Amino acid sequence: MKRTLRMIPCLLAGWLGGPAWAESYSIDSRHTFPVFEVSHYGFSIQRGRFSKVSGKLDLDLANKQASVDIAIDTASVDMGFEDWNKHMRGERFFQTDKHPQARFVARNFAIDLAAPAPVSGELTLLGVTRPVVLQVSQWRCAKHPILPRQLCGADLQTTLKRSEFGMNYGIPGIGEDVRIVIAVEALKDS
């Protein structure tokens, strides 16, 4: 009976055309944060980060397939001091009162731990959804060195044009191109 119950999700996935994920992971918000970089009138590269990130990573390493759904709390933007953070949360940039969340979703992408490939997905920012390709410098999955759980991590990056999402304030003085670097870790669900 237990074996039959365990097979039901696999059978449903097959009938509905979707994969039956072998493992599900939750994003570790303590070790996951997107950092962004943008030119400030050509004098310097300014950096900020988001400190509240959540989401799920589903893996089928045997078939080298994965899906990810990550939510970023835009009000968690951190530029280093509160006045600047308030400015970034306002109407000219992230409009956190109207758009409290940015989201990256990639469904059924190829994952090969030995030979990382780009991840194509969609980023929703300021209510605008556009395709984004994340370059992957590494994937690693192994037992967590301290916790009794499996851990997967990656280093990702991309560059996007902020005006494509409707964030136009200050262009061209404040750069159009925004480089995003993401450290991400996810712990296997129990």
C-alpha positions in Angstrom: 0.0 0.0 0.0 2.8 2.5 0.9 4.6 1.7 -2.3 1.4 2.4 -4.3 0.9 5.8 -2.5 4.5 6.8 -3.2 4.0 6.1 -7.0 0.9 8.3 -7.3 2.8 11.6 -7.8 5.0 10.0 -10.4 2.0 8.6 -12.3 0.2 11.9 -12.1 3.2 13.8 -13.4 3.4 11.3 -16.3 -0.2 11.7 -17.2 -0.2 15.5 -16.9 3.0 15.8 -18.9 5.2 17.3 -16.2 8.3 15.8 -14.6 8.2 14.0 -11.2 10.9 15.8 -9.3 13.3 13.5 -7.5 14.3 16.2 -4.9 12.8 19.4 -3.7 14.9 22.2 -2.0 14.1 25.4 -0.2 16.2 28.5 -0.8 18.5 29.2 2.1 17.9 32.9 2.6 20.9 33.3 4.9 23.2 32.3 2.0 21.3 33.6 -1.0 21.4 37.2 -2.1 21.4 39.0 -5.4 23.9 41.9 -5.7 23.5 44.5 -8.5 26.1 46.9 -9.9 25.4 50.0 -11.9 27.5 52.9 -13.2 27.1 56.2 -11.3 27.7 58.9 -13.8 30.9 57.1 -14.9 32.7 57.9 -11.7 32.2 54.6 -9.9 30.3 51.3 -9.9 27.7 51.4 -7.2 26.5 48.2 -5.6 23.4 47.1 -3.7 21.9 43.9 -2.6 18.6 42.3 -1.6 18.7 40.6 1.8 15.3 38.7 1.7 15.0 36.0 -0.8 12.8 32.8 -0.8 11.8 30.1 -3.2 12.1 26.5 -4.3 14.5 24.5 -6.4 13.3 21.1 -7.8 16.0 18.7 -9.1 16.1 15.5 -11.0 19.8 15.0 -11.3 19.5 11.6 -12.8 17.7 13.2 -15.8 19.7 16.5 -15.5 16.6 18.6 -15.2 15.6 21.3 -12.7 13.1 24.1 -12.1 13.4 27.1 -9.9 11.0 29.8 -8.6 12.6 32.6 -6.6 11.0 35.6 -5.0 12.9 38.7 -4.0 11.5 41.1 -1.4 12.2 44.4 -3.1 11.9 46.4 0.1 14.9 44.5 1.4 17.2 46.5 -1.0 20.3 47.5 0.9 22.6 50.2 -0.4 24.5 50.7 2.8 22.5 53.4 4.6 18.8 54.0 5.2 18.3 57.3 3.3 19.6 55.7 0.1 17.5 52.5 0.8 14.4 54.7 1.1 15.2 56.4 -2.2 15.7 53.0 -3.9 12.3 51.8 -2.6 10.5 54.8 -4.0 8.8 55.8 -7.2 12.1 56.3 -9.2 13.4 52.8 -8.7 11.8 49.7 -7.2 8.4 51.2 -6.3 8.1 48.7 -3.4 4.6 49.9 -2.4 3.2 48.8 -5.8 5.7 46.0 -6.6 6.8 44.4 -3.3 8.3 41.4 -5.1 10.6 40.6 -8.0 10.5 37.0 -9.2 12.7 34.7 -11.3 11.1 31.5 -12.7 12.9 28.9 -14.9 11.0 25.7 -15.7 12.6 22.4 -16.8 16.1 23.7 -17.6 19.1 21.4 -18.1 21.4 21.0 -15.2 24.8 19.3 -15.3 26.9 19.6 -12.2 30.1 18.8 -14.2 29.4 21.2 -17.1 27.2 24.1 -16.0 25.1 25.6 -18.7 23.1 28.9 -18.8 19.7 29.0 -17.2 16.9 30.6 -19.2 13.9 31.9 -17.4 11.7 34.9 -16.8 12.3 37.9 -14.5 9.3 39.9 -13.3 10.3 43.4 -12.0 8.0 46.4 -11.6 5.2 44.3 -13.0 7.1 43.6 -16.3 8.1 40.1 -17.2 11.0 39.6 -19.6 13.3 36.7 -20.6 16.6 36.6 -18.7 19.6 34.2 -19.2 21.7 33.5 -16.1 25.3 32.5 -16.7 26.3 29.7 -14.3 30.0 29.5 -13.2 29.3 26.5 -10.9 26.7 24.1 -9.5 27.5 21.9 -6.5 25.3 19.5 -4.6 26.6 17.6 -1.5 25.9 16.9 2.1 26.0 20.1 4.1 29.2 20.2 6.2 27.3 21.0 9.4 23.6 20.1 9.0 22.4 16.6 8.3 20.9 17.6 5.0 21.8 17.8 1.3 22.8 21.3 0.0 23.0 22.6 -3.5 24.6 25.9 -4.5 25.4 27.9 -7.5 27.1 31.2 -8.6 25.1 33.0 -11.3 25.3 36.3 -13.1 23.6 38.3 -15.9 23.4 41.8 -17.2 20.0 43.5 -18.0 18.8 46.8 -19.3 16.7 48.4 -16.5 14.7 50.4 -19.0 13.2 47.2 -20.4 11.4 46.8 -17.0 10.3 50.5 -16.9 13.0 51.7 -14.6 14.2 54.8 -16.5 15.1 57.3 -13.8 18.6 58.9 -14.3 19.5 57.3 -17.6 22.1 57.7 -19.0 24.0 59.2 -16.0 22.9 56.3 -13.8 23.7 53.3 -16.0 21.2 51.6 -18.2 23.1 48.3 -17.9 22.8 46.6 -14.5 25.0 43.6 -13.7 23.5 41.1 -11.3 25.6 38.6 -9.4 23.8 35.9 -7.4 25.1 33.5 -4.8 22.4 30.9 -4.1 22.1 28.0 -1.8 19.2 25.6 -1.2 18.7 23.0 1.4 16.9 19.7 0.6 13.4 19.5 2.1 13.0 16.8 4.8 
